[in-house]
Amino acid sequence: MASFIALGPWAWLIVGLVLIGLETLSPGIFLVWFGIAAILTGLADWAFDLPWQGNLLGFAALSGLAVAAGRRLTRQTGDDIPGDPKLNRRVESLVGRTFLLDRPITAGEGRIRVDDTVWRVVGPEMAAGSSVRVVRADGTTLVVEGAS
């Protein structure tokens, strides 16, 4: 402890850089905030020549502020996440779209091709090549109707 105090503001700057360095070795966005607080404590010690008790209290206060600020900066809500909300629910993204029948609907069942996937469809009897609109999905089966 005596050697740490003897280094003065440099000790806090070194600790801050070590903490930020540890963050790069084991990422988790947590140690970086303590590293920033240590660097700020070192700068405050350099500017105001604080006693060791002031340094510890300053580091504690700055750590709390840095962690709270970091949490606020890195927090994501569902509204902040870019992308398609139906990304992993592909069948829901097909509802309302129009496709051509790959195989005719006979006995209430047929097939459509969407990109590289063949989907089972149910609906009224129709010939292959007819245009159908997906009304809803029952599991992995698409319910279709004739598209006009």
C-alpha positions as CSV (number, residue, x, y, z in Angstrom):
1,M,0.0,0.0,0.0
2,A,2.9,2.4,0.8
3,S,4.4,1.9,-2.6
4,F,1.0,2.5,-4.2
5,I,0.6,5.8,-2.3
6,A,4.2,6.7,-3.1
7,L,3.5,6.6,-6.9
8,G,0.8,9.2,-6.4
9,P,-1.4,9.9,-9.5
10,W,0.6,7.5,-11.6
11,A,-0.6,4.5,-9.6
12,W,-4.2,5.3,-10.5
13,L,-3.3,5.8,-14.2
14,I,-1.4,2.5,-14.2
15,V,-4.3,0.7,-12.5
16,G,-6.7,2.2,-15.0
17,L,-4.7,1.1,-18.0
18,V,-4.2,-2.4,-16.5
19,L,-8.0,-2.7,-16.0
20,I,-8.7,-1.6,-19.5
21,G,-6.1,-4.0,-20.8
22,L,-7.7,-6.8,-18.9
23,E,-11.0,-5.9,-20.5
24,T,-9.5,-6.5,-23.9
25,L,-8.3,-9.9,-22.8
26,S,-11.6,-11.0,-21.3
27,P,-14.3,-8.8,-22.9
28,G,-17.4,-8.3,-20.9
29,I,-17.8,-4.5,-20.9
30,F,-17.3,-4.3,-17.1
31,L,-13.7,-3.7,-16.2
32,V,-13.4,-0.9,-18.7
33,W,-15.7,1.3,-16.5
34,F,-13.5,0.7,-13.4
35,G,-10.4,1.5,-15.6
36,I,-12.0,4.8,-16.6
37,A,-12.8,5.6,-13.0
38,A,-9.2,4.8,-12.0
39,I,-7.8,7.1,-14.7
40,L,-10.2,9.9,-13.7
41,T,-9.1,9.4,-10.0
42,G,-5.5,9.7,-11.1
43,L,-6.2,12.9,-13.0
44,A,-8.1,14.3,-10.0
45,D,-5.2,13.3,-7.7
46,W,-2.8,15.1,-10.0
47,A,-5.0,18.2,-10.2
48,F,-5.9,18.5,-6.5
49,D,-3.2,16.5,-4.7
50,L,-5.8,14.5,-2.8
51,P,-4.9,12.4,0.3
52,W,-5.2,8.6,0.0
53,Q,-8.6,8.6,1.7
54,G,-9.9,11.2,-0.9
55,N,-8.5,9.0,-3.6
56,L,-10.3,5.9,-2.4
57,L,-13.6,7.8,-1.9
58,G,-13.2,9.5,-5.3
59,F,-12.5,6.1,-7.0
60,A,-15.6,4.6,-5.3
61,A,-17.8,7.5,-6.4
62,L,-16.3,7.6,-9.9
63,S,-16.7,3.8,-10.2
64,G,-20.4,4.0,-9.4
65,L,-20.9,6.8,-11.9
66,A,-18.9,5.1,-14.6
67,V,-20.7,1.8,-14.2
68,A,-24.1,3.5,-14.2
69,A,-23.1,5.5,-17.3
70,G,-21.8,2.4,-19.0
71,R,-25.0,0.5,-18.2
72,R,-27.1,3.3,-19.7
73,L,-24.9,3.6,-22.8
74,T,-24.8,-0.2,-23.5
75,R,-28.4,-1.1,-22.6
76,Q,-30.6,-2.2,-25.5
77,T,-34.3,-2.5,-25.6
78,G,-36.4,-4.4,-28.1
79,D,-37.0,-1.1,-30.0
80,D,-33.3,-0.4,-30.4
81,I,-32.4,-3.7,-32.0
82,P,-32.4,-3.4,-35.8
83,G,-33.6,-6.0,-38.1
84,D,-36.6,-8.0,-39.0
85,P,-38.9,-8.8,-36.0
86,K,-40.0,-12.0,-37.8
87,L,-36.4,-13.1,-38.5
88,N,-36.7,-16.5,-36.8
89,R,-40.4,-16.9,-37.6
90,R,-40.1,-17.3,-41.4
91,V,-43.6,-18.7,-41.8
92,E,-45.2,-15.5,-40.4
93,S,-43.3,-13.5,-43.0
94,L,-45.1,-15.4,-45.8
95,V,-48.6,-14.5,-44.7
96,G,-50.2,-12.1,-47.2
97,R,-47.7,-12.8,-50.0
98,T,-48.7,-14.3,-53.4
99,F,-46.9,-17.3,-54.9
100,L,-47.4,-19.7,-57.9
101,L,-48.4,-23.3,-57.1
102,D,-45.5,-25.6,-57.8
103,R,-47.8,-28.7,-57.6
104,P,-51.6,-28.6,-58.0
105,I,-53.8,-28.6,-54.9
106,T,-55.6,-31.9,-55.1
107,A,-57.6,-33.4,-52.2
108,G,-57.0,-30.1,-50.4
109,E,-53.2,-30.3,-50.5
110,G,-50.5,-28.9,-52.8
111,R,-47.0,-27.3,-52.8
112,I,-45.5,-23.9,-53.5
113,R,-41.9,-23.0,-53.9
114,V,-40.5,-20.0,-52.0
115,D,-36.9,-19.3,-53.0
116,D,-35.2,-22.7,-52.4
117,T,-37.8,-24.1,-50.1
118,V,-41.0,-26.1,-50.9
119,W,-43.9,-25.5,-48.6
120,R,-47.0,-27.7,-48.1
121,V,-50.2,-25.7,-48.7
122,V,-53.9,-26.5,-48.1
123,G,-56.8,-24.8,-49.8
124,P,-59.3,-25.1,-52.6
125,E,-58.4,-27.3,-55.6
126,M,-56.3,-25.4,-58.1
127,A,-54.0,-26.3,-61.0
128,A,-50.2,-26.0,-60.9
129,G,-49.0,-22.5,-61.9
130,S,-52.1,-20.8,-60.3
131,S,-51.5,-17.8,-58.3
132,V,-52.3,-18.2,-54.6
133,R,-52.2,-15.9,-51.5
134,V,-51.1,-17.2,-48.1
135,V,-53.9,-16.5,-45.7
136,R,-52.4,-17.9,-42.5
137,A,-50.0,-20.6,-41.2
138,D,-50.8,-23.7,-39.3
139,G,-47.4,-24.8,-38.0
140,T,-45.4,-25.4,-41.2
141,T,-48.5,-25.7,-43.4
142,L,-49.6,-22.7,-45.3
143,V,-53.3,-22.0,-45.8
144,V,-53.9,-20.4,-49.2
145,E,-56.7,-19.0,-51.3
146,G,-56.8,-18.1,-54.9
147,A,-55.3,-14.7,-55.7
148,S,-57.1,-12.6,-58.2
